[in-house]
Amino acid sequence: MRRASCLAYGLLGWLLVAGTACQKSKPAPFVPPVVTPPATSTTFVNPLLASGPDPWVYQKDGFYYYMHTLNDRLAIWKTAAMSSLGSTVSKTVWSPPGSGNASGNLWAPELYFLDGKWYIYYSAGPAGTDLGRQRTWVLENSAADPTTGTWVDKGRIFSSPEDFWAIDGTVLEQNGKRYFIWSGHNGIDAIQRIYISQMSNPWTLVGPRVELSHPEYAWENVGPPYVNEGPEILKHGNKTFLVYSASFCGTDQYTLGLLTADATADPMLLASWKKSDKPIFSQNPGNRAYATGHNSFFKSKDGQEDWIIYHANSNPNEGCVEKRNPRMQKFTWNTDGTPNFGIPVAISTPLAKPSGE
């Protein structure tokens, strides 16, 4: 699928939507970015896989469950060690119906264990090039292991009556309540904004949606389209952080931004959040890391280390396609309690495995 195939939308807003989606979902022949040295008993190297946009990791009972965008299906990698991801066989857990409103363009799946069951949140729309209809959907599984059992379609999760284009859903739990955070449109323009709404159960939103962020600074406005997306939650001490991806994913300047709130603040109030005026993680051409973004977080096996996993391109101008590959690295914390992700580490460089592996 090429960007030109989206020109049929006509209106500028839908052109921007289609441009984003076409680039995000375009299948492309893939050549491995580098020849990497083998991992050792104590080290691993990035990238973890040859391809893997929008990586997600969930930890439970000594296992890591990994997912990424595959476009035509949902699959889970189950591993006891994140450094072994490259040798782990994935299990396809969901294939979309042949037609309908969630039959194609499956993006950014996230897996959670909530209220005693597993849930997958993913973005999808009709198969083909009608990418202006992307929405977010929910699957449920009551099995103890999410790679087994039966996944049940719980339908679309959305904010009524503001039911607009919506992708990249994630979950926040704070003050005994649960919230859904996603990237979407306001129904007026094609700018991607970060929204939040309260959840009454894992597949239903209640009450209003509130905009938490939109592209403001120059580093958020490399495009068009102009984008805040991929929101992810990170908690530390008395703070809740919302890490998001900014600028168009098809540019090398795709980067991570940060919102900060107190851990006891009402996340539905815009005033609870403070937005950083600078990116917190950006490309590093010297280390062959371009378009660094759409991340998630996990703890080391022994719980002593904090790790970020993100996707990047290994060469400039590779766009928002399957050449994006997943990488992970340990991070630390600044004296003010904010995360310090450092710079993207160089590919093919042996790194110490997460502690406890």
N, C-alpha and C positions, 0 to 999 in steps of 0.2 A: 504494500500500500504506500503510495507516495503522497506527499503534501498536496500536489496538484489535484489529486482526486477529490479533495475537499472543497474545491472552488464552487461546487454546486450550491453551497449554502447561501451565497449571494450577499446577505447582510453582513456588515463588518463584524458584528458581535459573534455571529456563528462562524465566520471565517477564523476568528481568533480561537474559538472553542475547538474547531476542527483542526486547526494548526497544532494546538497542543496535543490533542488526542491522536492525531495521525502520527506525530513524531513519537508519542509515548508508546504506541502499540505496534509500530511498523515492524513486521518480521523482516529479518535480514540475514543473509549468509554470514557466518561468524568464523573468523580466524582467531585462534587463541592469541592473546595480546603479547605473550612473552613465553620463553622457555624457562621454566622455574626449576631451581635445584630441588631435590627431594627433601621432604621434611625429615627430621631426625627424631629420636626419642624425647627430646626436650624442646624442639623448635618446630615452627611452621612458617610458611611463606604466604603472602598475599599475591594475587587474588585467591580466595578460597575455592571458587568455582570459575569456570570459563565464562559463564554468563549468569546474571542474577539481579535484575532491577528490583528496587523496592524491597530490600531484605528485611525480614521480621523474625525475631526469636522470642520464644516463650519457654520458661523453665518450670518444671514440675516433677517432684519425686525423683530427683537425680538425673533427669533427662532434659535435653534441649530439643525443642520442636521448631524447626526452621521452615519458612515459606518465602517465596518471592513471586513476582509477576511472571506468569507463563502464557497469558493471553487466552488460551483455548481450554484451560482446565485449572484445577487447584490441586496441589501436591504438597505433602509434608515429608520433610527429612527428619527422622528421629535418631538422635545420637547422644551418647553419654559424654562426648567431648567435642567441643566446637572446633578444635584443631583437626578433627577427623572428618569434618563435613565433606571434604572432597572425595572421600572414599565411602561415603554413606549413600545407600540406594534410596531414592525417593519413592513414596507411595501416592499414586493418584487417588484422591478421596472424593473428588467431585468433577463431573463433566457436565457442562450446561446442556439444556434442552436444545433441540435442533432449530427452534425458532422461538420468538417471544422477546420480552423486554430485558431478559438477562441471558441471552443466548450467545454472546460474544464479547470480546474485548475485556476480559477479566483482568483486573489490575489490583495491585497492592493488598493482598490478603493479610489479615491479622487474626491470630488464633488466641482465644482466652478460655480459661476455666472459671465459670461464673455460676454461683448458686447450684453447684454440684453437677453441672453439665459443661460440655465444650461448645464454644461458639466460634464461627469464622465470619468476619466482616470483610466483604470484598466489593469492589466497584465493577459494574458491568452495564451493558446496554444491548441493543439488537446487534446481531452478527452483521458484519459488513462495515460500511463507511459512515453510517449515520451516528457519528460519535457525539453529537450534541445532546443525546438522550441518556448519557451515563448517569447512573444512580448507584446507591449503596445498598447491599443486600446482606441477609443474615442466614446462616445455616446453624443447626443445632444437632448435637450428638450426645447421647446419654452413656456411651461406653466409657470405661475407665481409661482407655488408650485411644486418642483421637485418630490413630491410623487404622483402627478397627471400628466395628459397629456401623450404624447407618446414619448418614447425614440427612436431616430433614430440612426442607426449605421453609424458613419462617417468613419469607417475603421481603419486602423493601422496608428499610428503616429511613424515616424522613420526618421533616418538620412541617406540619400542616398549619396554616395554608401556604407556607412559603416553600413550596415543593419545586426546587430548581435543581440544575445540574449539581451533582454532589459526588465527591470521590474521597479516598484516603481516610476512611473513618478509623478513629482510635477511641479508647475508653479511659476515663479518669475516675478514680474513686477518692472522694474527699468529704470529710465531715459526715460520714455515714451515708452519703448519697453517691449515686453513680451518674456520670455524665458522658455524653458522646460528643466528640470533637471531630470536625471534618473540614475539607476544603470545598468551597462551592461558589455559586454565583448569587447575585442579589436580584436577578430578574430584570435588571436594567442594562448592565454592561457585561463584558466578558472577562472582567478582572476576577482572579481567583482570590477569595478571602477565607480566613479561618473563622469558623462558627462553633458555638457550643450550645447544647440543649440538654436538659435533664432527662434521664431515662426512668421509666416506671417499671420496666423489665428489660431483659437483654435485647429485645427486638422492637421496643416501642419508645418513642420520644413524647414527652409531655411539656406543655407550657411553651414559652417563646424560645426562639433562637436568638443568640446574641453574637454580634461580630466582635471578635477579639483582635484581629489584625488584618491589614491589607498592605500591599506594597506602598511604601512611603519613601524610602531612601534610595539613592542611586544604585546601590548593590542589590536591591530588590526589584529593580526595574530594567533588567537586561532582558530584552525581548524585542517585539511583542511575541506572545501575550505576556501580560504582567501577572506575576504569580506569587502567592503564598500557599503552600500545600504541604502534604506529608507531615502533619502535626504528630509529635510523639511526646509522651510524658516521662519525666525523670524526677524522682524525689530524692532529697538529701537533707538531713537535719530538719530544720524548721521551714524548708522552702520546697515549693513545687515549681518545676521548670517545664515549659512547653517549648520544645525544640522543633523548628519547622524549616522547610526548604523554600528558598526564595529565588526568583528569576526563572526564566524559561528553562525547562530541563534539557532542551536542545542546544543550549549554549555551554561553553566551558565555564562560565561564571556561575552556574548553579551552585548554591551555597547554603549554609545553615545559619538561621537566626535564632533569637532567644527571647522568650517572655518569662518573667519571674513573678511569682505570687507567694504570699505566706501560706504555709501548709494548713492553716485554719481559716483562710480567707474564703469568701463566697466566690467561686470561680465564675459565676454567672454575671458578676459585676465587672465591667470593663476597668473600673478604677482599681480593682484588685491586682491587675497585671501591670508590670513595668516592662516596656519593650527596649531592648538594647539597640543603640543606634549604629552598631558595628556588627558585622558577621562574626560568628564564633568558630567557623570551620570552613576553609575555602580551598580551592585548587592549589596544587603545588606542581608545576610543570617539571621541575628538576627531579621529582620523585615519581613522575608519570601518573599523576592523579589529576584528572580533569572532571568537571561537572560533579563534584563531590556533594552527595545529598541523599535524601530519603533514607533515613537511618532508623535503627532501634538500639536498645541497650540490654545488657545482661550482666550477671555476676559470674565470677569465676567459679569453678567447681567447689572450692572451699569457702566461697562467700567473701573472700578477702579483697578481691580486685573488682574494679568497675571497667566494663568494656563497651565500646561503641562498635556497631557493625553498620556499614554504609555501602552505597554503590558509587563507582566512579568509572570513567573511561581511562584507558591506558595511553591514548593518543589524542591530540587536539582535534576538534571538529568532527568527532564521531557521532554526535547527536544523541537523541533520546530513544535509543533502540536497544537491541539485545546485546550489543557490545559492552554495555554497562556490566561490571562484574563486582561481586561482593567482597569486601575487605573488612578486617577487624583490627582494632588496636586498643591497648589499655589506655585509660585516661585518669587524670587526677583532679583535685579540687583546689580552687584558689582560696586565699585567706578570707575572702568575703563569702565563701560558701558556694560560689558559682562553679560550674564545670569547666575544666581546662582540657580541651580535646587535643591541644598541640597542633601539629601539622600532619597531613596525611603521610604515613610512613612509605618508604620506597618499596615498590613491588620487587619480588624475587629476593628480598633481604631476609635471612633467617631471624625470626623473632621468638622470644621465649613463649612457650605455651601458657595459657591461663593457669594460674596456680591451682594445684589440686588435680591436674590432668597428668 
